Amino acid sequence: MSEQLPVQETEIRAMRWQGEVPVSPHRHEFIEIAFLTRGSCLHTWQGTEVRLVPGDIFVVAPGEEHAYRIEGMTTIYNGLFWPAGLGSDWQQLLEIPALQNILILEPLYREETGKQDILHLAPEEADPLERLWLEWVVECASDAAGSLAARKAFLILLLVRMARAWSRQFEGLSGLYGVRRNLLAEALSHIERNMADPLSLSRLAAQCHVSQGHFRKLFRDTTGMSPIEYVNKMRIARAQHLLMDPTLGIMQVAAAVGIQDPNYFTRLFRNLVGCTPRAFRDRQEGSGS
């Protein structure tokens, strides 16, 4: 996440980071907006850890130390800017109460409250925002005419949409969103810690102390997939990492991610990755990874 950082106070930039390598503690002087769309990780700020789930957005204030402990393949979008880059639009944006809360007040009161408020988007809100963010990332790689103006326009549109989502979440829906986030975070943490064990729907629901039907609906509403679909994706993501270790056999890798049937492991791996585990390993070895 350290590449392509702003180098001057008028610069506005977006990045898309994907991986499973932890990001060590660091600080920067610009405002950073982070949006997690895939996977799960722990974000550390000022020594406090907060679990992030897909759909989470938060702000890193200038000078605030933070880090990421990644758990499986994770995708995070970052927006990086100085207020000076927005010119007179900055003051106009801060006239939106919810945006002032997100960018100024919430970071200011973190030390006093001892917590970081997370903006959480349901899939129907997160998916369009991810498409917008990806367009912004592509624009940042362009030197076409009007690119600087386009980058600024993407940032302003993103901030306005964040403000509207913040208003919905914290002005009437905070209880609903808080319960949903906390339950999902607990479920994802359990999945990460127990990847090698059986992870049935009944076990996950029991871990969160809710019925299977309620858990299934809440999980799908929040992530866009069923609990078992998510478990399978995380297992295969971890298997890809383990397959890079030549000392581990294919069956050992399958067992390490909780799949005892090698034939099922191969079918699932092929469905999600597009090739067999052995072909994936051969490709990695051939590329010198």
Backbone as numpy.savetxt, mean C-alpha at the origin, in Angstrom:
# Nx Ny Nz CAx CAy CAz Cx Cy Cz
12.47 3.49 -2.65 11.66 4.70 -2.65 12.51 5.95 -2.65
13.82 5.79 -2.69 14.69 6.95 -2.60 15.03 7.54 -3.96
14.63 6.87 -5.05 14.98 7.38 -6.36 13.99 8.44 -6.83
14.46 9.26 -7.76 13.62 10.27 -8.41 12.99 11.24 -7.41
13.71 11.62 -6.38 13.17 12.55 -5.40 13.24 13.97 -5.94
12.36 14.86 -5.48 12.41 16.25 -5.92 13.77 16.87 -5.59
14.27 17.68 -6.49 15.56 18.31 -6.28 15.43 19.82 -6.11
14.27 20.35 -6.34 14.07 21.78 -6.14 12.64 22.03 -5.67
12.45 23.16 -5.02 11.19 23.39 -4.33 9.99 23.61 -5.24
10.23 23.74 -6.52 9.11 23.90 -7.44 8.72 22.57 -8.09
9.45 21.49 -7.77 9.21 20.22 -8.44 8.06 19.45 -7.80
7.30 18.79 -8.65 6.19 17.93 -8.24 6.42 16.58 -8.91
6.40 15.51 -8.14 6.76 14.22 -8.72 5.92 13.09 -8.12
5.68 12.08 -8.93 4.98 10.87 -8.47 5.83 9.66 -8.78
5.75 8.66 -7.92 6.51 7.42 -8.08 5.61 6.22 -7.80
5.97 5.10 -8.38 5.31 3.83 -8.08 6.39 2.86 -7.63
6.30 2.41 -6.37 7.29 1.50 -5.81 6.65 0.14 -5.61
7.37 -0.91 -6.05 6.86 -2.26 -5.87 8.00 -3.16 -5.44
7.79 -3.93 -4.39 8.83 -4.84 -3.94 8.50 -5.44 -2.60
9.49 -6.11 -2.02 9.32 -6.72 -0.70 10.56 -6.51 0.15
11.34 -5.49 -0.21 12.55 -5.15 0.54 12.23 -4.01 1.50
12.60 -4.11 2.76 12.28 -3.03 3.71 12.95 -1.72 3.33
12.32 -0.63 3.73 12.87 0.70 3.48 13.34 1.26 4.81
14.63 1.54 4.92 15.22 1.96 6.20 14.78 3.36 6.59
14.90 3.73 7.87 14.47 5.05 8.33 15.15 6.19 7.57
14.37 7.19 7.21 14.90 8.33 6.48 14.00 9.54 6.68
14.49 10.71 6.32 13.74 11.96 6.40 13.87 12.69 5.08
12.95 13.61 4.83 13.08 14.48 3.66 12.37 15.79 3.97
12.68 16.80 3.18 12.18 18.14 3.46 10.91 18.50 2.69
10.44 17.62 1.84 9.21 17.86 1.10 8.05 17.12 1.75
6.84 17.40 1.31 5.65 16.67 1.76 5.52 15.41 0.91
5.27 14.29 1.55 5.08 13.03 0.83 3.68 12.49 1.12
2.98 12.09 0.07 1.70 11.39 0.22 1.92 9.96 -0.23
1.59 9.01 0.60 1.80 7.59 0.28 0.45 6.89 0.19
0.33 6.02 -0.82 -0.93 5.31 -1.10 -0.60 3.85 -1.35
-0.99 2.97 -0.42 -0.72 1.54 -0.56 -1.88 0.88 -1.30
-1.57 0.17 -2.39 -2.62 -0.44 -3.20 -2.56 -1.97 -3.23
-1.40 -2.54 -2.90 -1.27 -4.01 -2.91 -0.40 -4.42 -1.73
-0.70 -5.60 -1.16 0.14 -6.15 -0.12 -0.18 -5.61 1.26
0.81 -5.68 2.12 0.66 -5.25 3.51 2.03 -4.90 4.05
2.10 -3.88 4.89 3.38 -3.53 5.49 3.15 -2.76 6.78
4.22 -2.58 7.53 4.19 -1.78 8.74 4.94 -0.48 8.46
4.26 0.63 8.68 4.89 1.93 8.51 5.32 2.43 9.88
6.59 2.80 9.99 7.12 3.32 11.24 7.33 4.81 11.12
6.73 5.56 12.04 6.96 7.00 12.08 7.25 7.38 13.53
8.34 8.11 13.72 8.76 8.53 15.06 8.78 7.36 16.04
9.16 6.16 15.55 9.27 5.00 16.41 7.99 4.24 16.65
6.87 4.70 16.08 5.57 4.04 16.25 5.20 3.30 14.98
4.77 2.03 15.11 4.41 1.23 13.93 2.90 1.26 13.69
2.52 1.43 12.43 1.12 1.40 12.02 1.00 0.42 10.86
0.11 -0.57 10.97 -0.08 -1.51 9.87 -0.89 -0.84 8.77
-0.42 -0.98 7.53 -1.11 -0.44 6.37 -1.76 -1.56 5.59
-2.93 -1.29 5.05 -3.66 -2.26 4.23 -4.01 -1.59 2.91
-4.37 -2.37 1.88 -4.71 -1.77 0.59 -5.82 -0.73 0.71
-5.58 0.42 0.10 -6.53 1.52 0.17 -6.14 2.60 1.15
-5.06 2.39 1.92 -4.62 3.37 2.91 -3.82 4.50 2.28
-4.09 5.73 2.71 -3.34 6.91 2.29 -2.93 7.67 3.55
-1.70 8.15 3.58 -1.27 8.96 4.71 -0.23 9.97 4.23
0.02 10.97 5.07 0.95 12.04 4.74 2.18 11.94 5.64
3.36 12.10 5.04 4.61 12.19 5.79 5.04 13.65 5.77
5.11 14.25 6.94 5.44 15.67 7.03 6.93 15.89 6.81
7.32 17.07 6.36 8.75 17.38 6.20 9.51 17.19 7.50
10.67 16.53 7.43 11.50 16.31 8.60 11.08 15.15 9.47
9.99 14.47 9.15 9.49 13.36 9.96 10.18 12.07 9.54
10.83 11.40 10.50 11.50 10.15 10.18 10.49 9.03 10.02
10.65 8.24 8.96 9.74 7.11 8.77 10.44 5.99 8.01
9.84 4.81 8.06 10.41 3.62 7.41 9.28 2.65 7.11
9.58 1.64 6.29 8.59 0.61 5.95 9.17 -0.77 6.24
8.40 -1.60 6.95 8.73 -3.01 7.10 7.78 -3.77 6.19
8.29 -4.22 5.06 7.46 -4.82 4.02 7.20 -6.29 4.34
5.96 -6.73 4.10 5.58 -8.12 4.35 4.96 -8.69 3.08
5.80 -9.24 2.21 5.29 -9.75 0.94 5.31 -8.66 -0.12
5.01 -9.05 -1.36 5.04 -8.11 -2.47 4.04 -6.97 -2.24
4.52 -5.76 -2.26 3.73 -4.59 -1.90 3.89 -3.49 -2.95
2.80 -2.77 -3.22 2.85 -1.64 -4.14 2.45 -0.37 -3.39
3.29 0.65 -3.48 3.03 1.93 -2.83 3.27 3.04 -3.85
2.27 3.92 -4.00 2.43 5.12 -4.82 2.83 6.27 -3.90
3.74 7.12 -4.39 4.17 8.28 -3.61 3.98 9.55 -4.43
3.47 10.58 -3.78 3.42 11.92 -4.36 4.33 12.82 -3.55
5.24 13.53 -4.21 6.27 14.30 -3.52 6.23 15.75 -4.01
6.13 16.70 -3.07 6.07 18.09 -3.51 6.39 19.04 -2.36
6.77 20.26 -2.71 6.86 21.38 -1.79 5.67 22.29 -2.07
5.10 22.94 -1.04 4.01 23.88 -1.30 4.34 24.93 -2.35
5.61 25.32 -2.41 6.01 26.34 -3.40 5.73 25.88 -4.82
5.75 24.57 -5.04 5.50 24.06 -6.38 4.08 24.29 -6.85
3.16 24.53 -5.91 1.76 24.76 -6.25 1.44 26.25 -6.41
2.41 27.12 -6.07 2.20 28.55 -6.23 1.00 29.05 -5.44
0.22 29.92 -6.06 -0.95 30.51 -5.38 -2.04 29.48 -5.13
-2.00 28.34 -5.84 -3.02 27.31 -5.64 -2.91 26.68 -4.25
-1.72 26.75 -3.63 -1.54 26.16 -2.31 -2.48 26.78 -1.29
-2.53 28.10 -1.24 -3.40 28.78 -0.30 -4.88 28.52 -0.59
-5.19 28.42 -1.87 -6.58 28.13 -2.24 -6.97 26.72 -1.78
-6.05 25.78 -1.91 -6.32 24.41 -1.47 -6.52 24.35 0.04
-5.73 25.12 0.79 -5.84 25.09 2.24 -7.12 25.73 2.75
-7.88 26.36 1.86 -9.19 26.87 2.24 -10.22 25.75 2.34
-9.84 24.56 1.84 -10.70 23.38 1.98 -10.41 22.78 3.36
-11.35 22.83 4.31 -11.07 22.39 5.69 -10.48 20.99 5.79
-11.04 20.04 5.05 -10.55 18.66 5.15 -9.11 18.55 4.68
-8.73 19.33 3.66 -7.36 19.27 3.15 -6.39 19.91 4.14
-6.83 20.96 4.80 -6.02 21.55 5.86 -5.81 20.54 6.97
-6.84 19.75 7.28 -6.70 18.71 8.30 -5.67 17.66 7.89
-5.74 17.20 6.63 -4.85 16.15 6.15 -3.39 16.61 6.14
-3.14 17.78 5.56 -1.78 18.22 5.28 -1.12 18.97 6.43
-1.91 19.65 7.24 -1.33 20.52 8.26 -1.66 20.05 9.68
-2.95 19.96 10.01 -3.34 19.73 11.39 -3.04 18.31 11.87
-3.39 17.30 11.06 -3.17 15.91 11.50 -1.69 15.64 11.76
-0.76 16.01 10.85 0.67 15.81 11.16 1.12 16.62 12.37
0.56 17.82 12.55 0.98 18.69 13.65 0.65 18.08 15.01
-0.51 17.40 15.11 -0.97 16.90 16.39 -0.59 15.44 16.65
0.21 14.83 15.77 0.57 13.43 15.97 1.31 13.20 17.28
2.28 14.04 17.57 3.05 13.84 18.80 2.16 13.99 20.02
1.19 14.90 19.95 0.30 15.12 21.10 -0.65 13.95 21.28
-1.19 13.43 20.17 -2.18 12.34 20.27 -1.53 10.97 20.33
-0.28 10.87 19.86 0.41 9.59 19.86 -0.08 8.63 18.80
-0.79 9.13 17.79 -1.27 8.25 16.72 -1.28 8.99 15.39
-1.31 8.20 14.34 -1.37 8.74 12.99 -2.70 8.35 12.37
-3.49 9.34 11.97 -4.77 9.04 11.32 -4.52 8.61 9.88
-5.15 7.53 9.49 -4.99 6.99 8.14 -6.28 7.21 7.36
-6.16 7.73 6.15 -7.30 7.83 5.25 -7.43 6.49 4.55
-8.58 5.84 4.69 -8.75 4.53 4.07 -9.84 4.58 3.01
-9.52 4.11 1.81 -10.47 4.11 0.70 -10.96 2.71 0.43
-12.27 2.56 0.24 -12.85 1.30 -0.22 -12.44 1.09 -1.68
-12.51 -0.16 -2.20 -12.07 -0.42 -3.56 -12.70 0.48 -4.62
-13.99 0.82 -4.46 -14.63 1.65 -5.48 -14.07 3.07 -5.49
-13.43 3.49 -4.40 -12.76 4.79 -4.37 -11.28 4.65 -4.72
-10.66 3.56 -4.26 -9.22 3.38 -4.45 -8.85 3.09 -5.90
-9.66 2.31 -6.61 -9.31 1.93 -7.98 -9.19 3.13 -8.92
-10.17 4.05 -8.93 -10.02 5.23 -9.80 -8.83 6.10 -9.39
-8.56 6.19 -8.09 -7.43 7.00 -7.63 -6.11 6.37 -8.06
-6.04 5.04 -8.04 -4.82 4.38 -8.50 -4.57 4.64 -9.98
-5.65 4.63 -10.77 -5.49 4.92 -12.20 -4.99 6.35 -12.41
-5.53 7.28 -11.62 -5.09 8.67 -11.71 -3.62 8.78 -11.32
-3.24 8.11 -10.25 -1.86 8.17 -9.77 -0.91 7.59 -10.81
-1.32 6.49 -11.46 -0.47 5.88 -12.48 -0.27 6.82 -13.66
-1.32 7.55 -14.05 -1.18 8.55 -15.11 -0.18 9.63 -14.69
-0.24 10.02 -13.43 0.68 11.02 -12.91 2.12 10.50 -12.98
2.34 9.24 -12.62 3.67 8.63 -12.70 4.18 8.66 -14.14
3.32 8.30 -15.08 3.72 8.29 -16.50 4.07 9.71 -16.94
3.28 10.68 -16.51 3.54 12.07 -16.89 4.89 12.54 -16.36
5.28 12.05 -15.19 6.56 12.45 -14.61 7.75 11.93 -15.40
7.52 10.91 -16.22 8.59 10.37 -17.06 8.62 11.04 -18.43
7.72 12.00 -18.63 7.59 12.65 -19.93 8.26 14.03 -19.91
8.80 14.41 -21.06 9.32 15.77 -21.21 8.53 16.51 -22.29
7.30 16.02 -22.52 6.45 16.64 -23.55 6.04 18.04 -23.11
5.63 18.85 -24.06 5.18 20.20 -23.78 4.03 20.18 -22.77
4.10 21.03 -21.78 3.04 21.12 -20.79 3.14 20.12 -19.67
4.24 19.36 -19.60 4.35 18.30 -18.59 4.34 18.87 -17.17
5.01 19.99 -16.94 5.04 20.58 -15.60 3.64 21.00 -15.15
2.89 21.58 -16.07 1.52 21.98 -15.75 0.65 20.76 -15.49
0.88 19.69 -16.26 0.09 18.46 -16.08 0.38 17.84 -14.72
1.64 17.82 -14.31 1.99 17.25 -13.00 1.28 18.01 -11.88
1.27 19.32 -12.00 0.60 20.15 -10.99 -0.90 19.86 -10.99
-1.48 19.70 -12.17 -2.92 19.42 -12.27 -3.26 18.08 -11.63
-2.41 17.06 -11.86 -2.64 15.74 -11.25 -2.60 15.85 -9.73
-1.62 16.57 -9.20 -1.51 16.71 -7.75 -2.73 17.42 -7.16
-3.17 18.49 -7.80 -4.33 19.23 -7.29 -5.58 18.35 -7.30
-5.79 17.61 -8.38 -6.96 16.74 -8.47 -6.88 15.66 -7.39
-5.70 15.09 -7.18 -5.51 14.07 -6.15 -5.84 14.65 -4.77
-5.34 15.84 -4.47 -5.56 16.45 -3.16 -7.04 16.72 -2.92
-7.74 17.19 -3.94 -9.16 17.48 -3.80 -9.94 16.19 -3.53
-9.60 15.12 -4.24 -10.29 13.84 -4.02 -9.99 13.28 -2.64
-8.76 13.46 -2.17 -8.41 13.04 -0.82 -9.23 13.81 0.21
-9.39 15.11 -0.01 -10.16 15.94 0.93 -11.60 15.47 1.01
-12.19 15.15 -0.12 -13.58 14.69 -0.11 -13.71 13.36 0.60
-12.73 12.46 0.37 -12.76 11.16 1.06 -12.56 11.34 2.56
-11.69 12.27 2.94 -11.45 12.54 4.36 -12.73 13.03 5.03
-13.46 13.90 4.35 -14.71 14.42 4.91 -15.70 13.30 5.14
-15.81 12.38 4.16 -16.74 11.26 4.33 -16.32 10.36 5.48
-15.01 10.11 5.59 -14.52 9.16 6.58 -14.59 9.71 8.00
-14.16 10.93 8.19 -14.01 11.46 9.54 -15.16 12.37 9.98
-16.14 12.54 9.12 -17.30 13.35 9.51 -18.57 12.52 9.38
-18.61 11.38 10.09 -19.83 10.58 10.10 -19.60 9.11 9.86
-18.48 8.74 9.18 -18.23 7.33 8.91 -17.01 6.81 9.64
-16.46 7.60 10.56 -15.21 7.20 11.21 -15.36 5.87 11.95
-16.51 5.65 12.59 -16.70 4.40 13.30 -16.66 3.20 12.38
-17.40 3.30 11.27 -17.44 2.21 10.29 -16.06 1.95 9.72
-15.38 3.01 9.29 -14.07 2.84 8.68 -13.06 2.31 9.69
-13.15 2.82 10.94 -12.20 2.38 11.95 -12.34 0.89 12.23
-13.55 0.42 12.38 -13.78 -1.00 12.63 -13.29 -1.84 11.46
-13.61 -1.40 10.25 -13.22 -2.16 9.06 -11.71 -2.23 8.91
-11.02 -1.10 9.10 -9.56 -1.08 8.98 -8.92 -1.96 10.04
-9.37 -1.81 11.29 -8.75 -2.57 12.37 -8.93 -4.06 12.20
-10.13 -4.46 11.76 -10.38 -5.88 11.55 -9.50 -6.42 10.42
-9.42 -5.66 9.32 -8.62 -6.11 8.19 -7.14 -6.16 8.58
-6.67 -5.15 9.31 -5.27 -5.15 9.72 -4.95 -6.37 10.58
-5.87 -6.73 11.47 -5.68 -7.91 12.32 -5.62 -9.18 11.46
-6.50 -9.26 10.46 -6.53 -10.44 9.60 -5.25 -10.55 8.78
-4.79 -9.44 8.22 -3.57 -9.47 7.40 -2.36 -9.83 8.25
-2.32 -9.30 9.46 -1.20 -9.63 10.35 -1.19 -11.12 10.66
-2.37 -11.69 10.89 -2.47 -13.13 11.18 -2.01 -13.94 9.98
-2.41 -13.52 8.78 -2.00 -14.24 7.57 -0.49 -14.21 7.42
0.14 -13.06 7.62 1.58 -12.92 7.47 2.33 -13.80 8.47
1.83 -13.87 9.70 2.53 -14.61 10.75 2.36 -16.12 10.61
1.28 -16.54 9.93 0.94 -17.97 9.89 0.82 -18.51 8.47
1.66 -18.00 7.59 1.57 -18.37 6.18 1.73 -19.88 5.96
2.54 -20.53 6.77 2.80 -21.96 6.57 1.70 -22.86 7.14
0.75 -22.27 7.86 -0.32 -23.05 8.49 -1.60 -23.03 7.64
-2.53 -23.95 7.92 -3.83 -23.88 7.23 -4.52 -22.56 7.55
-5.02 -21.89 6.52 -5.67 -20.59 6.71 -7.04 -20.62 6.04
-7.98 -21.26 6.70 -9.33 -21.36 6.16 -10.13 -20.10 6.49
-11.24 -19.93 5.80 -12.13 -18.80 6.08 -12.61 -18.84 7.53
-12.95 -20.04 8.01 -13.46 -20.16 9.38 -12.40 -19.74 10.40
-11.15 -20.11 10.15 -10.08 -19.75 11.08 -9.84 -18.25 11.09
-9.84 -17.64 9.91 -9.60 -16.19 9.84 -10.74 -15.42 10.50
-11.98 -15.87 10.26 -13.12 -15.19 10.87 -13.08 -15.33 12.39
-12.72 -16.53 12.87 -12.64 -16.75 14.31 -11.55 -15.89 14.93
-10.44 -15.71 14.23 -9.35 -14.89 14.72 -9.81 -13.44 14.94
-10.73 -13.00 14.09 -11.25 -11.63 14.19 -12.55 -11.54 14.98
-13.03 -12.68 15.49 -14.22 -12.72 16.35 -15.48 -12.22 15.65
-15.64 -12.61 14.38 -16.86 -12.28 13.63 -17.31 -13.52 12.88
-18.53 -13.48 12.35 -19.03 -14.62 11.60 -18.31 -14.72 10.25
-18.36 -15.92 9.67 -17.70 -16.11 8.37 -18.31 -15.21 7.30
-19.64 -15.12 7.29 -20.31 -14.30 6.29 -19.94 -12.83 6.41
-19.93 -12.33 7.64 -19.58 -10.92 7.87 -18.12 -10.67 7.49
-17.25 -11.60 7.87 -15.83 -11.43 7.57 -15.60 -11.44 6.05
-16.23 -12.39 5.35 -16.05 -12.49 3.90 -16.50 -11.20 3.21
-17.67 -10.69 3.61 -18.19 -9.47 2.98 -17.30 -8.27 3.28
-16.91 -8.13 4.53 -16.09 -7.00 4.92 -14.73 -7.05 4.22
-14.14 -8.23 4.13 -12.84 -8.39 3.48 -12.93 -8.03 2.00
-13.98 -8.54 1.33 -14.13 -8.25 -0.10 -14.44 -6.77 -0.33
-15.28 -6.18 0.52 -15.61 -4.77 0.37 -14.38 -3.88 0.51
-13.43 -4.32 1.32 -12.25 -3.51 1.61 -11.11 -3.76 0.63
-10.91 -5.03 0.22 -9.76 -5.35 -0.62 -10.13 -5.64 -2.07
-11.40 -5.92 -2.33 -11.80 -6.26 -3.68 -11.62 -7.73 -4.02
-11.22 -8.55 -3.05 -11.06 -9.99 -3.29 -11.51 -10.75 -2.06
-11.73 -12.05 -2.23 -12.13 -12.87 -1.09 -10.91 -13.14 -0.20
-11.15 -13.54 1.07 -10.01 -13.85 1.95 -9.10 -14.92 1.37
-9.68 -15.98 0.79 -8.85 -17.06 0.27 -8.07 -16.61 -0.97
-8.68 -15.78 -1.81 -7.95 -15.23 -2.96 -6.75 -14.44 -2.49
-6.94 -13.66 -1.44 -5.83 -12.86 -0.90 -4.74 -13.77 -0.33
-5.15 -14.79 0.44 -4.18 -15.73 1.02 -3.36 -16.38 -0.09
-4.02 -16.83 -1.15 -3.31 -17.48 -2.25 -2.32 -16.54 -2.92
-2.72 -15.28 -3.12 -1.82 -14.31 -3.76 -0.61 -14.06 -2.88
-0.81 -13.95 -1.56 0.31 -13.71 -0.66 1.22 -14.93 -0.59
0.64 -16.13 -0.62 1.46 -17.34 -0.59 2.35 -17.43 -1.83
1.79 -17.14 -2.98 2.57 -17.23 -4.21 3.60 -16.11 -4.27
3.28 -14.93 -3.75 4.26 -13.84 -3.70 5.46 -14.25 -2.85
5.18 -14.88 -1.70 6.28 -15.33 -0.85 7.03 -16.48 -1.51
6.31 -17.37 -2.20 6.96 -18.48 -2.90 7.94 -17.97 -3.95
7.56 -16.91 -4.66 8.47 -16.34 -5.66 9.79 -15.91 -5.01
9.69 -15.32 -3.84 10.89 -14.90 -3.12 11.72 -16.11 -2.70
11.06 -17.15 -2.16 11.78 -18.33 -1.70 12.42 -19.10 -2.85
11.81 -19.07 -4.01 12.36 -19.80 -5.16 13.69 -19.24 -5.63
14.01 -18.03 -5.20 15.30 -17.45 -5.57 16.44 -18.05 -4.77
16.10 -18.84 -3.73 17.12 -19.54 -2.94 17.32 -20.93 -3.54
18.45 -21.18 -4.20 18.65 -22.46 -4.89 18.78 -23.65 -3.95
18.96 -23.40 -2.66 19.09 -24.51 -1.72 17.74 -25.11 -1.33
16.65 -24.45 -1.70 15.32 -24.93 -1.35 14.70 -25.66 -2.53
14.20 -26.87 -2.28 13.49 -27.60 -3.32 12.09 -27.03 -3.53
11.48 -27.38 -4.67 10.15 -26.87 -4.99 9.13 -27.29 -3.92
9.22 -28.56 -3.46 8.28 -29.02 -2.44 8.52 -28.31 -1.11
9.77 -28.00 -0.81 10.07 -27.26 0.42 9.45 -25.86 0.37
9.54 -25.23 -0.78 8.96 -23.90 -0.95 7.45 -23.98 -0.78
6.82 -24.98 -1.40 5.37 -25.14 -1.29 4.96 -25.32 0.17
5.68 -26.17 0.89 5.35 -26.41 2.30 5.56 -25.15 3.14
6.58 -24.38 2.80 6.89 -23.17 3.57 5.79 -22.11 3.47
5.00 -22.18 2.38 3.91 -21.21 2.24 2.55 -21.86 2.49
2.57 -23.04 3.11 1.33 -23.65 3.56 0.60 -24.50 2.55
1.26 -24.94 1.48 0.62 -25.78 0.47 1.33 -27.13 0.44
0.62 -28.18 0.84 1.23 -29.50 0.97 1.15 -30.32 -0.32
0.23 -29.97 -1.20 0.05 -30.71 -2.45 0.88 -30.04 -3.54
1.97 -30.67 -4.01 2.83 -30.02 -5.02 2.11 -29.76 -6.34
1.16 -30.63 -6.70 0.42 -30.42 -7.95 -0.46 -29.17 -7.85
-1.12 -29.02 -6.69 -1.95 -27.83 -6.49 -1.07 -26.58 -6.47
0.09 -26.68 -5.84 1.02 -25.54 -5.80 1.41 -25.11 -7.21
1.72 -26.08 -8.05 2.12 -25.77 -9.43 0.98 -25.12 -10.20
-0.25 -25.66 -10.05 -1.40 -25.09 -10.75 -1.67 -23.66 -10.29
-1.64 -23.46 -8.98 -1.91 -22.12 -8.44 -0.83 -21.14 -8.87
0.41 -21.58 -8.83 1.53 -20.72 -9.23 1.39 -20.33 -10.71
1.07 -21.32 -11.54 0.92 -21.04 -12.97 -0.23 -20.06 -13.22
-1.34 -20.22 -12.49 -2.49 -19.34 -12.67 -2.17 -17.89 -12.32
-1.37 -17.70 -11.26 -1.11 -16.35 -10.77 0.14 -15.71 -11.37
1.12 -16.52 -11.76 2.38 -15.99 -12.26 2.52 -16.15 -13.77
1.87 -17.19 -14.31 1.93 -17.41 -15.76 2.94 -18.45 -16.17
3.61 -19.09 -15.21 4.56 -20.16 -15.53 4.66 -21.08 -14.32
5.33 -22.20 -14.46 5.49 -23.13 -13.35 6.56 -22.61 -12.39
6.57 -23.12 -11.14 7.62 -22.71 -10.22 9.02 -23.00 -10.76
9.20 -24.14 -11.39 10.52 -24.49 -11.93 10.93 -23.54 -13.04
9.98 -23.21 -13.92 10.29 -22.28 -15.00 10.64 -20.90 -14.44
9.93 -20.50 -13.39 10.22 -19.22 -12.75 11.64 -19.22 -12.19
12.01 -20.31 -11.51 13.36 -20.39 -10.94 14.41 -20.39 -12.04
14.19 -21.14 -13.11 15.16 -21.18 -14.20 15.33 -19.79 -14.82
14.23 -19.06 -14.94 14.28 -17.70 -15.52 15.09 -16.77 -14.63
14.90 -16.88 -13.31 15.65 -16.04 -12.37 17.13 -16.36 -12.42
17.45 -17.66 -12.46 18.84 -18.05 -12.53 19.49 -17.62 -13.83
18.70 -17.67 -14.91 19.22 -17.26 -16.21 19.49 -15.77 -16.30
18.72 -14.99 -15.52 18.90 -13.54 -15.56 19.98 -13.08 -14.60
20.50 -14.03 -13.80 21.56 -13.68 -12.85 21.06 -13.06 -11.59
19.71 -13.18 -11.29 19.14 -12.57 -10.09 19.59 -13.32 -8.86
